[in-house]
């Protein structure tokens, strides 16, 4: 999930459709935190 979030953001930052910003991906990936969700009743 963290990789998907970082990649989707890096794709939006790319200037050309179908590409992604590799530098942005490398920067974003370690910054994404995935935590479990506990639904409330």
Backbone as XML, in Angstrom:
<?xml version="1.0"?>
<chain id="A" units="angstrom">
  <residue number="1" name="UNK">
    <atom name="N" x="0.824" y="-1.196" z="0.000"/>
    <atom name="CA" x="0.000" y="0.000" z="0.000"/>
    <atom name="C" x="0.869" y="1.261" z="0.000"/>
  </residue>
  <residue number="2" name="UNK">
    <atom name="N" x="1.951" y="1.231" z="0.773"/>
    <atom name="CA" x="2.847" y="2.396" z="0.802"/>
    <atom name="C" x="3.447" y="2.654" z="-0.578"/>
  </residue>
  <residue number="3" name="UNK">
    <atom name="N" x="3.816" y="1.597" z="-1.263"/>
    <atom name="CA" x="4.386" y="1.758" z="-2.614"/>
    <atom name="C" x="3.356" y="2.342" z="-3.578"/>
  </residue>
  <residue number="4" name="UNK">
    <atom name="N" x="2.108" y="1.911" z="-3.451"/>
    <atom name="CA" x="1.052" y="2.419" z="-4.329"/>
    <atom name="C" x="0.812" y="3.905" z="-4.096"/>
  </residue>
  <residue number="5" name="UNK">
    <atom name="N" x="0.820" y="4.329" z="-2.849"/>
    <atom name="CA" x="0.621" y="5.745" z="-2.528"/>
    <atom name="C" x="1.771" y="6.574" z="-3.085"/>
  </residue>
  <residue number="6" name="UNK">
    <atom name="N" x="2.996" y="6.135" z="-2.846"/>
    <atom name="CA" x="4.160" y="6.877" z="-3.332"/>
    <atom name="C" x="4.190" y="6.916" z="-4.857"/>
  </residue>
  <residue number="7" name="UNK">
    <atom name="N" x="3.876" y="5.798" z="-5.495"/>
    <atom name="CA" x="3.903" y="5.747" z="-6.955"/>
    <atom name="C" x="2.804" y="6.609" z="-7.567"/>
  </residue>
  <residue number="8" name="UNK">
    <atom name="N" x="1.613" y="6.593" z="-7.000"/>
    <atom name="CA" x="0.536" y="7.410" z="-7.562"/>
    <atom name="C" x="0.861" y="8.892" z="-7.440"/>
  </residue>
  <residue number="9" name="UNK">
    <atom name="N" x="1.463" y="9.290" z="-6.337"/>
    <atom name="CA" x="1.861" y="10.689" z="-6.175"/>
    <atom name="C" x="2.975" y="11.048" z="-7.149"/>
  </residue>
  <residue number="10" name="UNK">
    <atom name="N" x="3.948" y="10.171" z="-7.301"/>
    <atom name="CA" x="5.048" y="10.424" z="-8.234"/>
    <atom name="C" x="4.553" y="10.477" z="-9.673"/>
  </residue>
  <residue number="11" name="UNK">
    <atom name="N" x="3.499" y="9.746" z="-9.981"/>
    <atom name="CA" x="2.919" y="9.769" z="-11.327"/>
    <atom name="C" x="2.253" y="11.113" z="-11.603"/>
  </residue>
  <residue number="12" name="UNK">
    <atom name="N" x="1.553" y="11.643" z="-10.612"/>
    <atom name="CA" x="0.910" y="12.949" z="-10.774"/>
    <atom name="C" x="1.959" y="14.044" z="-10.969"/>
  </residue>
  <residue number="13" name="UNK">
    <atom name="N" x="3.097" y="13.903" z="-10.314"/>
    <atom name="CA" x="4.156" y="14.909" z="-10.415"/>
    <atom name="C" x="4.927" y="14.849" z="-11.734"/>
  </residue>
  <residue number="14" name="UNK">
    <atom name="N" x="4.801" y="13.761" z="-12.476"/>
    <atom name="CA" x="5.526" y="13.621" z="-13.745"/>
    <atom name="C" x="4.917" y="14.538" z="-14.806"/>
  </residue>
  <residue number="15" name="UNK">
    <atom name="N" x="5.759" y="15.141" z="-15.633"/>
    <atom name="CA" x="5.245" y="16.064" z="-16.643"/>
    <atom name="C" x="4.588" y="15.383" z="-17.848"/>
  </residue>
  <residue number="16" name="UNK">
    <atom name="N" x="4.833" y="14.087" z="-18.041"/>
    <atom name="CA" x="4.320" y="13.383" z="-19.212"/>
    <atom name="C" x="3.421" y="12.232" z="-18.781"/>
  </residue>
  <residue number="17" name="UNK">
    <atom name="N" x="2.303" y="12.069" z="-19.467"/>
    <atom name="CA" x="1.386" y="10.970" z="-19.156"/>
    <atom name="C" x="2.088" y="9.633" z="-19.331"/>
  </residue>
  <residue number="18" name="UNK">
    <atom name="N" x="1.815" y="8.705" z="-18.420"/>
    <atom name="CA" x="2.394" y="7.374" z="-18.502"/>
    <atom name="C" x="3.765" y="7.253" z="-17.859"/>
  </residue>
  <residue number="19" name="UNK">
    <atom name="N" x="4.266" y="8.328" z="-17.297"/>
    <atom name="CA" x="5.572" y="8.304" z="-16.641"/>
    <atom name="C" x="5.402" y="8.605" z="-15.159"/>
  </residue>
  <residue number="20" name="UNK">
    <atom name="N" x="6.490" y="8.435" z="-14.398"/>
    <atom name="CA" x="6.484" y="8.839" z="-13.000"/>
    <atom name="C" x="7.821" y="9.469" z="-12.659"/>
  </residue>
  <residue number="21" name="UNK">
    <atom name="N" x="7.814" y="10.304" z="-11.647"/>
    <atom name="CA" x="9.020" y="11.004" z="-11.204"/>
    <atom name="C" x="9.761" y="10.095" z="-10.231"/>
  </residue>
  <residue number="22" name="UNK">
    <atom name="N" x="10.841" y="9.472" z="-10.697"/>
    <atom name="CA" x="11.574" y="8.495" z="-9.886"/>
    <atom name="C" x="12.173" y="9.126" z="-8.633"/>
  </residue>
  <residue number="23" name="UNK">
    <atom name="N" x="12.640" y="10.350" z="-8.732"/>
    <atom name="CA" x="13.209" y="11.028" z="-7.562"/>
    <atom name="C" x="12.127" y="11.280" z="-6.520"/>
  </residue>
  <residue number="24" name="UNK">
    <atom name="N" x="10.946" y="11.688" z="-6.958"/>
    <atom name="CA" x="9.836" y="11.916" z="-6.025"/>
    <atom name="C" x="9.418" y="10.604" z="-5.373"/>
  </residue>
  <residue number="25" name="UNK">
    <atom name="N" x="9.364" y="9.540" z="-6.149"/>
    <atom name="CA" x="9.005" y="8.223" z="-5.605"/>
    <atom name="C" x="9.990" y="7.807" z="-4.518"/>
  </residue>
  <residue number="26" name="UNK">
    <atom name="N" x="11.281" y="7.962" z="-4.792"/>
    <atom name="CA" x="12.311" y="7.585" z="-3.817"/>
    <atom name="C" x="12.208" y="8.427" z="-2.552"/>
  </residue>
  <residue number="27" name="UNK">
    <atom name="N" x="11.825" y="9.683" z="-2.706"/>
    <atom name="CA" x="11.680" y="10.560" z="-1.538"/>
    <atom name="C" x="10.407" y="10.248" z="-0.758"/>
  </residue>
  <residue number="28" name="UNK">
    <atom name="N" x="9.333" y="9.948" z="-1.460"/>
    <atom name="CA" x="8.040" y="9.746" z="-0.811"/>
    <atom name="C" x="7.900" y="8.392" z="-0.126"/>
  </residue>
  <residue number="29" name="UNK">
    <atom name="N" x="8.466" y="7.355" z="-0.701"/>
    <atom name="CA" x="8.257" y="6.004" z="-0.178"/>
    <atom name="C" x="8.577" y="5.872" z="1.308"/>
  </residue>
  <residue number="30" name="UNK">
    <atom name="N" x="9.712" y="6.336" z="1.790"/>
    <atom name="CA" x="9.980" y="6.182" z="3.223"/>
    <atom name="C" x="9.125" y="7.093" z="4.107"/>
  </residue>
  <residue number="31" name="UNK">
    <atom name="N" x="8.452" y="8.067" z="3.507"/>
    <atom name="CA" x="7.621" y="8.992" z="4.283"/>
    <atom name="C" x="6.188" y="8.501" z="4.458"/>
  </residue>
  <residue number="32" name="UNK">
    <atom name="N" x="5.786" y="7.497" z="3.696"/>
    <atom name="CA" x="4.416" y="6.976" z="3.775"/>
    <atom name="C" x="4.317" y="5.987" z="4.931"/>
  </residue>
  <residue number="33" name="UNK">
    <atom name="N" x="3.324" y="6.207" z="5.792"/>
    <atom name="CA" x="3.083" y="5.318" z="6.924"/>
    <atom name="C" x="1.728" y="4.652" z="6.739"/>
  </residue>
  <residue number="34" name="UNK">
    <atom name="N" x="1.711" y="3.342" z="6.834"/>
    <atom name="CA" x="0.461" y="2.589" z="6.732"/>
    <atom name="C" x="0.168" y="2.016" z="8.111"/>
  </residue>
  <residue number="35" name="UNK">
    <atom name="N" x="-1.009" y="2.326" z="8.628"/>
    <atom name="CA" x="-1.409" y="1.862" z="9.950"/>
    <atom name="C" x="-2.713" y="1.083" z="9.841"/>
  </residue>
  <residue number="36" name="UNK">
    <atom name="N" x="-2.924" y="0.131" z="10.745"/>
    <atom name="CA" x="-4.180" y="-0.615" z="10.714"/>
    <atom name="C" x="-5.356" y="0.290" z="11.093"/>
  </residue>
  <residue number="37" name="UNK">
    <atom name="N" x="-6.464" y="0.020" z="10.495"/>
    <atom name="CA" x="-7.691" y="0.773" z="10.772"/>
    <atom name="C" x="-8.606" y="-0.083" z="11.640"/>
  </residue>
  <residue number="38" name="UNK">
    <atom name="N" x="-9.011" y="0.457" z="12.762"/>
    <atom name="CA" x="-9.948" y="-0.243" z="13.632"/>
    <atom name="C" x="-11.292" y="0.461" z="13.531"/>
  </residue>
  <residue number="39" name="UNK">
    <atom name="N" x="-12.276" y="-0.180" z="12.917"/>
    <atom name="CA" x="-13.584" y="0.456" z="12.775"/>
    <atom name="C" x="-14.261" y="0.635" z="14.137"/>
  </residue>
  <residue number="40" name="UNK">
    <atom name="N" x="-14.968" y="1.718" z="14.273"/>
    <atom name="CA" x="-15.725" y="1.945" z="15.499"/>
    <atom name="C" x="-17.162" y="1.491" z="15.289"/>
  </residue>
  <residue number="41" name="UNK">
    <atom name="N" x="-17.725" y="0.877" z="16.307"/>
    <atom name="CA" x="-19.118" y="0.376" z="16.153"/>
    <atom name="C" x="-20.129" y="1.480" z="16.064"/>
  </residue>
</chain>
